[in-house]
Amino acid sequence: IEFYNDAYRPVLGPSQHSRAMGARAAELWPLQSVLSAGHASDHRDSFMLLHRNGFEEETYFDHAHCPLYADDGQIAGVFSTIQETTVRVLSERRLRTLKTLAEQAAAAHDVASVYREGARLLHNNAADIPYCLVYGVDVRRYELLGSAGVDAEFARAAHARLPLTQVLAAGRPLLADNPVEPPVPEQAQRAGRKPKRM
């Protein structure tokens, strides 16, 4: 049965705190080997999807678990320490993407290759960029120079529903209200969320 101190409450968020106190801890944390064999465990940057603030969040944690013994030598419980590392893991991942983008841009021979290589890199970071379409403009004609997270047919047809002309006229970014819904499988996005070590 799980009980915890106040410092742990932000990990759960307001929607989970009332349900977690007194719940079965083994449903959230890997405690079976600790309880059955007394083996302490230590995990770094473990990936979890938590629904704690009204939506499903990508989160990462360092957590360690060790057995607590009763006077008779039997395992009576588990002591766990948990520290959230989400901010660091996401920041490192995004910084790696920006660093690689800058390196590719510096090595490119023309603008079109910058766009193509950039889209190829973003294809491998589905967690932060589920999909993207990169266009070049020649007078009033738009040329698709790169894409990620969508198939070629979708990429070719999407520009007709995007506010590209309005963006050019405004000279600034515009937020479009779901003009397209790309067929990006949720599992593919989640697979890209697993942290990569430097």
Kinemage of the C-alpha trace (Angstrom):
@kinemage 1
@onewidth
@group {chain A} dominant
@subgroup {mainchain}
@vectorlist {calphas} color= white
{ca ile a 1} P 0.000 0.000 0.000
{ca glu a 2} L 1.497 3.306 -1.090
{ca phe a 3} L 1.926 6.307 1.173
{ca tyr a 4} L 4.255 9.235 0.554
{ca asn a 5} L 5.394 12.653 1.713
{ca asp a 6} L 4.317 16.067 0.413
{ca ala a 7} L 7.374 16.392 -1.841
{ca tyr a 8} L 6.023 13.497 -3.932
{ca arg a 9} L 2.647 15.110 -4.614
{ca pro a 10} L 3.779 17.237 -7.632
{ca val a 11} L 4.882 14.025 -9.368
{ca leu a 12} L 1.274 12.847 -9.329
{ca gly a 13} L -0.401 16.137 -10.201
{ca pro a 14} L -3.762 17.218 -8.793
{ca ser a 15} L -5.790 14.604 -10.671
{ca gln a 16} L -3.865 11.593 -9.338
{ca his a 17} L -2.998 12.529 -5.752
{ca ser a 18} L -6.347 11.620 -4.212
{ca arg a 19} L -6.352 8.222 -5.956
{ca ala a 20} L -2.709 7.302 -5.325
{ca met a 21} L -2.597 7.577 -1.542
{ca gly a 22} L -3.391 4.099 -0.243
{ca ala a 23} L -3.278 2.490 -3.706
{ca arg a 24} L -1.166 -0.491 -4.705
{ca ala a 25} L 2.346 0.864 -5.323
{ca ala a 26} L 3.318 -2.119 -7.504
{ca glu a 27} L 0.854 -0.926 -10.150
{ca leu a 28} L 3.051 2.120 -10.795
{ca trp a 29} L 6.592 1.137 -9.839
{ca pro a 30} L 8.617 -2.070 -10.525
{ca leu a 31} L 8.597 -3.530 -7.013
{ca gln a 32} L 8.121 -7.264 -7.596
{ca ser a 33} L 11.801 -8.270 -7.391
{ca val a 34} L 12.265 -6.066 -4.329
{ca leu a 35} L 9.326 -7.644 -2.510
{ca ser a 36} L 9.963 -11.241 -3.538
{ca ala a 37} L 13.766 -11.474 -3.510
{ca gly a 38} L 14.938 -8.414 -1.610
{ca his a 39} L 16.829 -7.050 -4.607
{ca ala a 40} L 17.248 -3.288 -4.564
{ca ser a 41} L 16.685 -1.602 -7.911
{ca asp a 42} L 17.852 1.638 -9.444
{ca his a 43} L 16.430 3.182 -12.625
{ca arg a 44} L 17.555 6.283 -14.519
{ca asp a 45} L 15.376 8.444 -16.764
{ca ser a 46} L 12.561 5.895 -16.886
{ca phe a 47} L 9.905 6.849 -19.420
{ca met a 48} L 6.281 7.000 -18.287
{ca leu a 49} L 3.075 8.404 -19.746
{ca leu a 50} L 1.192 10.037 -16.863
{ca his a 51} L -2.295 11.473 -16.935
{ca arg a 52} L -1.875 13.907 -14.068
{ca asn a 53} L -2.890 17.408 -15.209
{ca gly a 54} L -5.867 16.675 -17.400
{ca phe a 55} L -3.872 15.265 -20.321
{ca glu a 56} L -1.373 12.489 -21.011
{ca glu a 57} L 2.174 13.710 -20.364
{ca glu a 58} L 5.556 12.404 -21.420
{ca thr a 59} L 7.541 12.125 -18.172
{ca tyr a 60} L 10.884 10.736 -16.996
{ca phe a 61} L 12.053 9.715 -13.532
{ca asp a 62} L 15.058 8.515 -11.599
{ca his a 63} L 13.757 6.048 -9.027
{ca ala a 64} L 15.319 3.612 -6.605
{ca his a 65} L 13.662 0.963 -4.417
{ca cys a 66} L 15.089 -1.032 -1.526
{ca pro a 67} L 13.508 -3.576 0.830
{ca leu a 68} L 12.522 -2.755 4.400
{ca tyr a 69} L 12.903 -5.667 6.822
{ca ala a 70} L 10.830 -6.429 9.907
{ca asp a 71} L 12.351 -7.717 13.155
{ca asp a 72} L 11.823 -11.310 12.011
{ca gly a 73} L 13.918 -10.749 8.877
{ca gln a 74} L 10.968 -10.812 6.499
{ca ile a 75} L 10.454 -8.073 3.937
{ca ala a 76} L 7.781 -5.811 5.346
{ca gly a 77} L 7.844 -3.014 2.804
{ca val a 78} L 9.781 -1.024 0.238
{ca phe a 79} L 11.426 2.363 0.595
{ca ser a 80} L 11.396 4.328 -2.670
{ca thr a 81} L 13.064 7.556 -3.704
{ca ile a 82} L 11.788 9.276 -6.831
{ca gln a 83} L 13.046 12.352 -8.648
{ca glu a 84} L 11.469 13.673 -11.826
{ca thr a 85} L 13.959 14.317 -14.640
{ca thr a 86} L 11.480 15.289 -17.378
{ca val a 87} L 12.733 18.855 -17.843
{ca arg a 88} L 16.361 17.733 -18.218
{ca val a 89} L 15.619 14.813 -20.557
{ca leu a 90} L 13.414 16.908 -22.873
{ca ser a 91} L 15.842 19.838 -22.851
{ca glu a 92} L 18.787 17.590 -23.751
{ca arg a 93} L 16.846 15.923 -26.550
{ca arg a 94} L 15.699 19.225 -28.054
{ca leu a 95} L 19.166 20.733 -27.725
{ca arg a 96} L 20.633 17.757 -29.621
{ca thr a 97} L 18.110 18.338 -32.403
{ca leu a 98} L 18.952 22.052 -32.647
{ca lys a 99} L 22.696 21.321 -32.572
{ca thr a 100} L 22.410 18.775 -35.367
{ca leu a 101} L 20.216 21.114 -37.424
{ca ala a 102} L 22.837 23.859 -37.107
{ca glu a 103} L 25.648 21.497 -38.098
{ca gln a 104} L 23.734 20.287 -41.156
{ca ala a 105} L 22.884 23.829 -42.222
{ca ala a 106} L 26.542 24.871 -41.985
{ca ala a 107} L 27.624 21.930 -44.143
{ca ala a 108} L 24.906 22.307 -46.785
{ca his a 109} L 25.674 23.594 -50.291
{ca asp a 110} L 22.300 25.215 -51.011
{ca val a 111} L 19.057 26.204 -49.314
{ca ala a 112} L 17.075 23.269 -50.695
{ca ser a 113} L 19.471 20.750 -49.148
{ca val a 114} L 19.154 22.535 -45.778
{ca tyr a 115} L 15.396 21.976 -45.900
{ca arg a 116} L 15.646 18.372 -47.030
{ca glu a 117} L 18.237 17.396 -44.433
{ca gly a 118} L 16.355 19.284 -41.731
{ca ala a 119} L 13.160 17.390 -42.497
{ca arg a 120} L 15.089 14.108 -42.446
{ca leu a 121} L 16.451 14.925 -38.991
{ca leu a 122} L 13.021 15.908 -37.662
{ca his a 123} L 11.656 12.607 -38.941
{ca asn a 124} L 13.761 10.940 -36.235
{ca asn a 125} L 12.351 13.168 -33.481
{ca ala a 126} L 8.661 12.280 -33.596
{ca ala a 127} L 8.250 13.065 -29.907
{ca asp a 128} L 8.853 16.797 -30.377
{ca ile a 129} L 7.893 17.171 -34.053
{ca pro a 130} L 5.155 14.615 -34.932
{ca tyr a 131} L 5.104 15.847 -38.535
{ca cys a 132} L 6.376 18.733 -40.632
{ca leu a 133} L 6.189 20.018 -44.204
{ca val a 134} L 8.901 22.313 -45.555
{ca tyr a 135} L 8.128 24.507 -48.570
{ca gly a 136} L 10.204 26.761 -50.763
{ca val a 137} L 8.558 29.677 -52.558
{ca asp a 138} L 9.245 30.826 -56.114
{ca val a 139} L 7.108 33.898 -56.821
{ca arg a 140} L 3.638 32.455 -55.942
{ca arg a 141} L 4.446 28.783 -56.452
{ca tyr a 142} L 5.130 26.531 -53.481
{ca glu a 143} L 7.559 23.660 -53.798
{ca leu a 144} L 7.621 20.889 -51.205
{ca leu a 145} L 11.292 20.496 -50.299
{ca gly a 146} L 11.018 18.118 -47.368
{ca ser a 147} L 8.611 16.378 -45.030
{ca ala a 148} L 8.606 14.172 -41.950
{ca gly a 149} L 6.000 11.996 -40.301
{ca val a 150} L 3.667 11.801 -43.317
{ca asp a 151} L 3.660 9.808 -46.527
{ca ala a 152} L 4.493 11.371 -49.896
{ca glu a 153} L 0.892 11.490 -51.131
{ca phe a 154} L -0.288 13.348 -48.045
{ca ala a 155} L 2.650 15.753 -48.235
{ca arg a 156} L 1.933 16.625 -51.889
{ca ala a 157} L -1.766 17.313 -51.248
{ca ala a 158} L -1.489 19.176 -47.937
{ca his a 159} L -0.369 22.568 -49.255
{ca ala a 160} L -3.822 23.284 -50.717
{ca arg a 161} L -5.276 23.336 -47.183
{ca leu a 162} L -2.446 25.223 -45.480
{ca pro a 163} L -2.462 29.045 -45.078
{ca leu a 164} L 0.837 29.476 -46.899
{ca thr a 165} L -0.237 32.589 -48.800
{ca gln a 166} L -1.468 34.247 -45.593
{ca val a 167} L 1.840 33.513 -43.853
{ca leu a 168} L 3.786 35.146 -46.679
{ca ala a 169} L 1.480 38.166 -46.730
{ca ala a 170} L 1.644 38.585 -42.948
{ca gly a 171} L 5.393 38.101 -42.761
{ca arg a 172} L 5.092 36.309 -39.433
{ca pro a 173} L 4.072 32.912 -38.042
{ca leu a 174} L 0.369 32.072 -38.024
{ca leu a 175} L -1.423 29.500 -35.920
{ca ala a 176} L -3.817 27.494 -38.099
{ca asp a 177} L -6.820 25.792 -36.549
{ca asn a 178} L -6.195 22.150 -37.539
{ca pro a 179} L -6.226 22.647 -41.319
{ca val a 180} L -4.877 19.131 -41.846
{ca glu a 181} L -4.877 15.950 -39.822
{ca pro a 182} L -1.862 13.873 -40.788
{ca pro a 183} L -2.023 10.111 -40.424
{ca val a 184} L 0.675 9.917 -37.746
{ca pro a 185} L 0.220 6.756 -35.654
{ca glu a 186} L 0.304 7.543 -31.950
{ca gln a 187} L 2.570 4.566 -31.335
{ca ala a 188} L 5.144 5.996 -33.749
{ca gln a 189} L 5.151 9.240 -31.805
{ca arg a 190} L 5.573 7.411 -28.522
{ca ala a 191} L 8.442 5.339 -29.881
{ca gly a 192} L 10.321 8.553 -30.609
{ca arg a 193} L 9.973 9.662 -26.993
{ca lys a 194} L 12.452 7.182 -25.589
{ca pro a 195} L 15.577 9.100 -24.530
{ca lys a 196} L 18.825 8.678 -26.435
{ca arg a 197} L 22.100 8.912 -24.557
{ca met a 198} L 24.763 11.368 -25.699
